[in-house]
Amino acid sequence: MKLEYTISQDAAGQRLDKFLRKRLAEMPLSHLYKLVRTKKVRVNGARADIAQLLNPGDVVVVHGAREANPQAPRPRELRSPAAVPQDFGVLYEDPHILVCDKPAGL
């Protein structure tokens, strides 16, 4: 996905990394720096430098900003208790311990 920002007077004078960190707060910082290193961030059509100061009217374009981070864990699917099999067996039981054979993740 392509995101485009036009720098206002309020954002002028900020470093590019500070500006992007505010706009893309949900993105891990390492992924943001990777986008800059791989030339997916451009300022006025030119390759961006992470420490570049922004001027009023500059156009910042970020390609791939909404791509999923490949290292981020995927959310687990929630299952209702009725969908979980309850037929696991007790292997050992005494007054202090219970050992049972259960499915993984339960």
Rosetta constraint file for C-alpha pairs under 8 A:
AtomPair CA 1 CA 63 HARMONIC 5.91 0.50
AtomPair CA 1 CA 64 HARMONIC 4.98 0.50
AtomPair CA 1 CA 65 HARMONIC 6.27 0.50
AtomPair CA 1 CA 66 HARMONIC 5.92 0.50
AtomPair CA 1 CA 67 HARMONIC 7.15 0.50
AtomPair CA 2 CA 61 HARMONIC 6.93 0.50
AtomPair CA 2 CA 62 HARMONIC 5.69 0.50
AtomPair CA 2 CA 63 HARMONIC 4.50 0.50
AtomPair CA 2 CA 64 HARMONIC 6.13 0.50
AtomPair CA 2 CA 65 HARMONIC 6.88 0.50
AtomPair CA 3 CA 61 HARMONIC 5.71 0.50
AtomPair CA 3 CA 62 HARMONIC 5.12 0.50
AtomPair CA 3 CA 63 HARMONIC 6.48 0.50
AtomPair CA 3 CA 65 HARMONIC 7.07 0.50
AtomPair CA 4 CA 59 HARMONIC 6.89 0.50
AtomPair CA 4 CA 60 HARMONIC 5.69 0.50
AtomPair CA 4 CA 61 HARMONIC 4.46 0.50
AtomPair CA 4 CA 62 HARMONIC 6.39 0.50
AtomPair CA 5 CA 59 HARMONIC 5.70 0.50
AtomPair CA 5 CA 60 HARMONIC 5.10 0.50
AtomPair CA 5 CA 61 HARMONIC 6.45 0.50
AtomPair CA 6 CA 56 HARMONIC 7.92 0.50
AtomPair CA 6 CA 57 HARMONIC 5.85 0.50
AtomPair CA 6 CA 58 HARMONIC 5.74 0.50
AtomPair CA 6 CA 59 HARMONIC 4.55 0.50
AtomPair CA 6 CA 60 HARMONIC 6.33 0.50
AtomPair CA 7 CA 11 HARMONIC 5.94 0.50
AtomPair CA 7 CA 12 HARMONIC 6.44 0.50
AtomPair CA 7 CA 54 HARMONIC 7.20 0.50
AtomPair CA 7 CA 55 HARMONIC 6.77 0.50
AtomPair CA 7 CA 56 HARMONIC 5.16 0.50
AtomPair CA 7 CA 57 HARMONIC 5.12 0.50
AtomPair CA 7 CA 58 HARMONIC 5.28 0.50
AtomPair CA 7 CA 59 HARMONIC 6.35 0.50
AtomPair CA 7 CA 60 HARMONIC 7.57 0.50
AtomPair CA 8 CA 12 HARMONIC 6.26 0.50
AtomPair CA 8 CA 56 HARMONIC 5.23 0.50
AtomPair CA 8 CA 57 HARMONIC 6.32 0.50
AtomPair CA 9 CA 55 HARMONIC 7.92 0.50
AtomPair CA 9 CA 56 HARMONIC 5.32 0.50
AtomPair CA 11 CA 19 HARMONIC 7.40 0.50
AtomPair CA 11 CA 54 HARMONIC 7.48 0.50
AtomPair CA 11 CA 55 HARMONIC 7.96 0.50
AtomPair CA 11 CA 56 HARMONIC 7.44 0.50
AtomPair CA 12 CA 53 HARMONIC 7.71 0.50
AtomPair CA 12 CA 54 HARMONIC 5.35 0.50
AtomPair CA 12 CA 55 HARMONIC 4.79 0.50
AtomPair CA 12 CA 56 HARMONIC 5.20 0.50
AtomPair CA 13 CA 53 HARMONIC 5.49 0.50
AtomPair CA 13 CA 54 HARMONIC 5.28 0.50
AtomPair CA 13 CA 55 HARMONIC 6.04 0.50
AtomPair CA 14 CA 18 HARMONIC 6.62 0.50
AtomPair CA 14 CA 19 HARMONIC 6.36 0.50
AtomPair CA 14 CA 53 HARMONIC 5.49 0.50
AtomPair CA 14 CA 54 HARMONIC 5.66 0.50
AtomPair CA 15 CA 19 HARMONIC 6.32 0.50
AtomPair CA 15 CA 50 HARMONIC 7.34 0.50
AtomPair CA 15 CA 51 HARMONIC 5.38 0.50
AtomPair CA 15 CA 52 HARMONIC 5.41 0.50
AtomPair CA 15 CA 53 HARMONIC 4.48 0.50
AtomPair CA 15 CA 54 HARMONIC 6.19 0.50
AtomPair CA 16 CA 20 HARMONIC 6.15 0.50
AtomPair CA 16 CA 49 HARMONIC 7.52 0.50
AtomPair CA 16 CA 50 HARMONIC 5.62 0.50
AtomPair CA 16 CA 51 HARMONIC 5.91 0.50
AtomPair CA 16 CA 52 HARMONIC 5.52 0.50
AtomPair CA 16 CA 53 HARMONIC 6.15 0.50
AtomPair CA 16 CA 54 HARMONIC 6.43 0.50
AtomPair CA 17 CA 21 HARMONIC 6.00 0.50
AtomPair CA 17 CA 50 HARMONIC 5.46 0.50
AtomPair CA 17 CA 51 HARMONIC 6.50 0.50
AtomPair CA 18 CA 22 HARMONIC 6.42 0.50
AtomPair CA 19 CA 23 HARMONIC 6.46 0.50
AtomPair CA 20 CA 24 HARMONIC 5.71 0.50
AtomPair CA 20 CA 25 HARMONIC 7.89 0.50
AtomPair CA 20 CA 32 HARMONIC 7.90 0.50
AtomPair CA 21 CA 25 HARMONIC 5.40 0.50
AtomPair CA 21 CA 27 HARMONIC 7.99 0.50
AtomPair CA 21 CA 29 HARMONIC 7.43 0.50
AtomPair CA 21 CA 32 HARMONIC 7.88 0.50
AtomPair CA 24 CA 65 HARMONIC 7.98 0.50
AtomPair CA 27 CA 31 HARMONIC 6.72 0.50
AtomPair CA 27 CA 32 HARMONIC 6.72 0.50
AtomPair CA 28 CA 32 HARMONIC 6.48 0.50
AtomPair CA 29 CA 33 HARMONIC 6.30 0.50
AtomPair CA 30 CA 34 HARMONIC 6.18 0.50
AtomPair CA 31 CA 35 HARMONIC 6.29 0.50
AtomPair CA 31 CA 69 HARMONIC 7.26 0.50
AtomPair CA 32 CA 36 HARMONIC 6.63 0.50
AtomPair CA 33 CA 37 HARMONIC 6.20 0.50
AtomPair CA 33 CA 50 HARMONIC 7.56 0.50
AtomPair CA 34 CA 38 HARMONIC 6.04 0.50
AtomPair CA 35 CA 39 HARMONIC 6.36 0.50
AtomPair CA 35 CA 40 HARMONIC 5.15 0.50
AtomPair CA 35 CA 41 HARMONIC 6.24 0.50
AtomPair CA 35 CA 62 HARMONIC 7.93 0.50
AtomPair CA 35 CA 63 HARMONIC 7.95 0.50
AtomPair CA 35 CA 64 HARMONIC 7.78 0.50
AtomPair CA 35 CA 65 HARMONIC 7.83 0.50
AtomPair CA 36 CA 40 HARMONIC 5.82 0.50
AtomPair CA 36 CA 41 HARMONIC 5.18 0.50
AtomPair CA 36 CA 48 HARMONIC 6.66 0.50
AtomPair CA 36 CA 49 HARMONIC 7.19 0.50
AtomPair CA 36 CA 50 HARMONIC 6.67 0.50
AtomPair CA 39 CA 47 HARMONIC 5.98 0.50
AtomPair CA 39 CA 48 HARMONIC 7.17 0.50
AtomPair CA 40 CA 61 HARMONIC 7.99 0.50
AtomPair CA 40 CA 62 HARMONIC 5.89 0.50
AtomPair CA 40 CA 63 HARMONIC 5.14 0.50
AtomPair CA 40 CA 64 HARMONIC 7.14 0.50
AtomPair CA 41 CA 47 HARMONIC 6.71 0.50
AtomPair CA 41 CA 48 HARMONIC 5.91 0.50
AtomPair CA 41 CA 60 HARMONIC 7.12 0.50
AtomPair CA 41 CA 61 HARMONIC 5.72 0.50
AtomPair CA 41 CA 62 HARMONIC 4.58 0.50
AtomPair CA 41 CA 63 HARMONIC 6.40 0.50
AtomPair CA 42 CA 46 HARMONIC 5.31 0.50
AtomPair CA 42 CA 47 HARMONIC 4.85 0.50
AtomPair CA 42 CA 48 HARMONIC 4.96 0.50
AtomPair CA 42 CA 60 HARMONIC 5.75 0.50
AtomPair CA 42 CA 61 HARMONIC 5.23 0.50
AtomPair CA 42 CA 62 HARMONIC 6.62 0.50
AtomPair CA 43 CA 47 HARMONIC 6.48 0.50
AtomPair CA 43 CA 48 HARMONIC 5.55 0.50
AtomPair CA 43 CA 58 HARMONIC 6.59 0.50
AtomPair CA 43 CA 59 HARMONIC 5.59 0.50
AtomPair CA 43 CA 60 HARMONIC 4.56 0.50
AtomPair CA 43 CA 61 HARMONIC 6.44 0.50
AtomPair CA 44 CA 58 HARMONIC 5.96 0.50
AtomPair CA 44 CA 59 HARMONIC 5.11 0.50
AtomPair CA 44 CA 60 HARMONIC 6.50 0.50
AtomPair CA 45 CA 59 HARMONIC 7.91 0.50
AtomPair CA 45 CA 61 HARMONIC 7.92 0.50
AtomPair CA 48 CA 52 HARMONIC 7.10 0.50
AtomPair CA 54 CA 58 HARMONIC 6.64 0.50
AtomPair CA 68 CA 72 HARMONIC 7.70 0.50
AtomPair CA 79 CA 83 HARMONIC 6.25 0.50
AtomPair CA 79 CA 84 HARMONIC 7.20 0.50
AtomPair CA 80 CA 84 HARMONIC 7.00 0.50
AtomPair CA 88 CA 100 HARMONIC 6.93 0.50
AtomPair CA 88 CA 101 HARMONIC 5.50 0.50
AtomPair CA 88 CA 102 HARMONIC 5.16 0.50
AtomPair CA 88 CA 103 HARMONIC 7.54 0.50
AtomPair CA 89 CA 100 HARMONIC 5.62 0.50
AtomPair CA 89 CA 101 HARMONIC 5.41 0.50
AtomPair CA 89 CA 102 HARMONIC 7.29 0.50
AtomPair CA 90 CA 98 HARMONIC 7.38 0.50
AtomPair CA 90 CA 99 HARMONIC 6.05 0.50
AtomPair CA 90 CA 100 HARMONIC 4.22 0.50
AtomPair CA 90 CA 101 HARMONIC 6.37 0.50
AtomPair CA 91 CA 98 HARMONIC 7.84 0.50
AtomPair CA 91 CA 99 HARMONIC 5.43 0.50
AtomPair CA 91 CA 100 HARMONIC 5.07 0.50
AtomPair CA 91 CA 101 HARMONIC 6.65 0.50
AtomPair CA 92 CA 97 HARMONIC 7.86 0.50
AtomPair CA 92 CA 98 HARMONIC 5.85 0.50
AtomPair CA 92 CA 99 HARMONIC 4.98 0.50
AtomPair CA 92 CA 100 HARMONIC 6.88 0.50
AtomPair CA 93 CA 97 HARMONIC 5.87 0.50
AtomPair CA 93 CA 98 HARMONIC 4.51 0.50
AtomPair CA 93 CA 99 HARMONIC 6.28 0.50
AtomPair CA 94 CA 98 HARMONIC 6.56 0.50
AtomPair CA 102 CA 106 HARMONIC 7.03 0.50
